[in-house]
């Protein structure tokens, strides 16, 4: 596709600095195409399609890729190739994992697939698969520490992580489809196989008591089941966490007699349900050996980890949440420059008010400022609710679920008012009193800042908050800005005073 044609079809709502890239992930269970907006620190999928082909369904017993699965996979690859062309992907990266790597007919399948795609397929070694899965976690979390395990259809890859992958990785033939095949679909037999394979796993032993990062469709399905059973209010899998105690209880229930009929099972796709007990068996043994503090589910894995590995080191070190929020500001705010000014302005205000922030809270405040004007095109009566839903459910990484509540509530209060109490109970349920308090203060500052600046840059840097000689604070501006003051601005300042429980007055210097 020519550059001219790309420029014609590209929507204004896409980042102009990026060109699409496609990843084709040929796994033991599924074959998937994901086309990302571009090579970025915070990758955004433009198109995502998966076919459950079951290539490795009988590989343990036959040593071969499933014949029907092969034909389904090749048909999917024909479609994926033309879709990547249709979207205008600059680069296409086909990756194949355990099934294609070990099967007797793997080379024949790979050759046929390469003829269809018109390019080489990279057959990942077990170590590469593990490293890219850990890179996916490094891409999606800020300074992750613990063990990453990617459970696919054929194998499970283990890697220790401390900000980035460390030490030697391990790949074991414990994928869901392989366990079903080797155990003749018997969970008790699978448990014995898992114990034998995982005995004295050095990766788990060295990271005892840390965080376990679960990667892969089977474990995400397990997390989705836990969400359904807990009536969890936010349907975002990435960074969803459960305690080891809760995970043990869920795994025990899944491997029991009536696990397939347990409450909430309908939240998991029918194609995944039969693998859940086998995923639970593997997770149970991992927890027995590692004794993790918590289980953290990652929506990012090998695909995102591979793209992450292509980024320059400087870009890899960037904050994924701030990167995504910056991109939202560029795409949707009236003035991204004003949003950046809000970051510094609110930071100075928090300091003047004596509000202490952790490093994580500073990140969240910065992101909230960058996201604070992204619903300005909506009808005024709905901006708050739209901001609440859009931000809390956005495809962000590098933010935990309470952090999502902080970002969303700050914009909600900005649009809906500081005293409004009928906030979404789903969001309130994951927001601590401290988060609600900080979000309300930030929302109050937004209400003053946007009215003062008309959402355009240049005004906020010339104003400052400072302590008054008596009680309270002054919002001070230069005399040349006297005409910016008005009745409505004063009402917003009064609202800020109510949140602070100290008077705030307009002043000129």
Buried (B, 14 or more C-beta within 10 A) or exposed (E): EEEEEBEEEBEEEBBEEBBBBBBBBBBBBBBBBBBBBBBBBBBBEBBEEBBBBBBBBBBBEBEBBBEEBBEBBBBBBEEBBEBBEEBBBBBBBBBBBBBBBBBEBBEEBBEBBBEBBEBEBEBBBBBBBBBBBBBBBBBBBBEBBBBBBBBBBBBBBBBBBBEBBBBEBBBBBBBBBBBBBBBEEBBEBBBEBBBEBBEEBEBBEEBEEBBBBBBBBBBBBBBBBBBBBEEBBBEBBBBBBBEBEBBBBBBEBBBEEEBEEBEBBEBBEEBBBEBBBBBBBBBBBBBEBBEBBBBBBBBBBBBBBBBBBEBEEEEBEBBBBBBBBBBBBBBBBBBBEBBBBBBEBBBBBBEBBEBEBEEBBEBBBBBBBBBBBBBBEBEEEEBBBBBBBBBBEBEBBBBBBBBBBBBBBBBBBBBBEBEEEEBBEBBBEBBEEEBBEBBBBBBBBBBBBBBBBEBEBEBBEBBBBEEBEEEBBBBBBEEEBEEBBEEEBBEBBEBBBBBBEBBBEBBEE
